[in-house]
Amino acid sequence: MNRLFYIAMSGAKEIMHAQTVNTHNLANANTTGFRRDLESFTSMPVTGPGYQSRAYAVADRMDIDFEPGALLSTGRDLDVAIHGDGWIAVQAPDGNEGYTRAGDLKIDSNGLLTTGTGLPVLGNGGPIAIPPFEKLDIAGDGTITVQPLGQAANALAVVDRIKLVNPPAGGLEKGKDGLIRTRTGNPAVPDAGVQLAVGSLESSNVNSVEAMVNMIQLARKFEFHMKVMKTAEENDQTTAHLMRLS
């Protein structure tokens, strides 16, 4: 009886974890450049006396869905999206290098080029600082050119080049802050093959309808496991009652 209760309890626990991941994905259905989280489960047998017919699922690891989102044209000079594979290098809150697909860039009060969430965008020598300008252009290879403030239209200056990388997907992991990092912790090398689509943003790759359906299915599975736990409790009480009568 204890094994039945344990299997049902373990299943309910993992379903709650899966529901948390699914809810997080759904909450980021409109987040620029978001990559959907995936879960991997492993079937584990229940050892001990009796038939080896019982098994329960345990969360093995978290994976990332690298399927790209749709490109949405905005016409804004500081909006960029990546064509195909690749990442934009940013400075994470802990000071280390992280990677994102969120190209909703802006210039903060200190002249630093940042993402929409305020993370400094990295260039050849660290965070990119933009001087006062009349006009700013970002090329497909990430090169940033400005027309300095008060200068003629032909007085263009190259400020820096956005660090674009494309490490193997198998060597990447997502942190709790939502940024992608290499599993080794070492910075990825720049990749000249990564190209930007200027004036566009990449949408999240979360399918809202699929996530909603998954939420309903997980809720039903959780309810089923709770019923099994209730049945195990009732069977245990009935058995104890019969033992007292004998």
VENKAQUI-V20421 format. One record per helix or strand of 2 or more residues. SS is the DSSP state (H for helix, E for strand). FROM is the first residue (numbers start at 0). LEN is the number of residues. If there is no record, write none. Layout:
ss/from/len
SS/FROM/LEN
SS/FROM/LEN
This chain:
ss/from/len
H/1/26
E/36/9
E/54/10
E/70/3
E/78/5
E/86/5
E/96/4
E/105/2
E/111/3
E/119/4
E/125/2
E/132/6
E/142/6
E/155/6
E/163/2
H/168/3
E/171/3
E/179/3
E/194/4
E/199/3
H/207/38
